[in-house]
Amino acid sequence: RAAYADDERFSFTILAKNVGKRKAQIAAITQSSGDLILNVDSDTTLAPDVVSKLAHKMRDPAVGAAMGQLKASNQKDTWLTRLIDMEYWLACNEERAAQARFGAVMCCCGPCAMYRRSAMLSLLDQYETQLYRGKPSDFGEDRHLTILMLSAGFRTEYVPSAIAATVVPDTIGIYLRQQLRWARSTFRDTLLALPVLPGLDRYLTLDAIGQNIGLLLLALSVLTGIGQFALTATLPWWTILVIGSMTLVRCSVAAYRARELRFLGFA
C-alpha cells in the first residue's frame, strides 16, 4: 500500500477490522470494475508473466476460473518445507492437471487464482451465506467458490506455466492445523459438489470418490493394524507391503515425470 498509494492504477480497500478472507474478498470484488479478478494470498509472490498467462486462458468465455502452479517459496528451510513443495507439485501437476484435462479443476487454490467477475457477482450471495454447523463458514473459501463456479456451468482450468511461490508451514503443528482445515473443506464441499458431478466427465466422479474414500480406507487400515498389534503382538505385513508398494510406485512415476530423484524420498 505504501509503495503504490500514489499510483492511479491502484485503489485500496481498508476494512475497519479483520473480518476474514471471505468478507474481505467480497468487499474488494463488489468495488472492482475489471472483467477479471485475480486472487492472491498475502504470503504469495507471482512470477512476472502470471497475470498474462491466466488472462490468456480466460479469453475463452466458457472458462470461469483458472489457477496457476504453486511452489514453496521457503522450500529449503526445513525437511518439512521440502516435502510440502513436492506435495504441491503432485497436487498441481497430477491432481489439478488431470482434472483440467476433463474441464473441471475442483479447487482453484487461493494463492493464485483468476475468476470471471461477471460470474462471481452472481454467486456472491451463495458464497457469503455458506454455513458450517449453523455458523458462517470461516474455512474452505477456495474450494467452495470453485464449486459454485462449476455449478453455474463454467469450466475451471489449470495453467502450469503460471508460477506462484507461497510460504508453507515449517513446523508440524502449523502444518497439521492447515491440513485439518483443508480436510474439513474437502469432505464438506464434496457433498456440495455431488449435484454438479453428473454433468461433468465421469473421471471427476472417480476422482472425488478416490479423494474421500481413499483417505478413509487408509485410516481404517492404520487403525486395524494398530488393533492387530495390540491384540496379537503381530504386524499386518501384507497390508504394510501393499501400502508401501503403492506409495513407491506413485513417487517413482512423479520422479520420472518431474525428472527429479527427490520425489523418491517423498515416499
Disulfide bonds with the S-S distance in Angstrom:
none
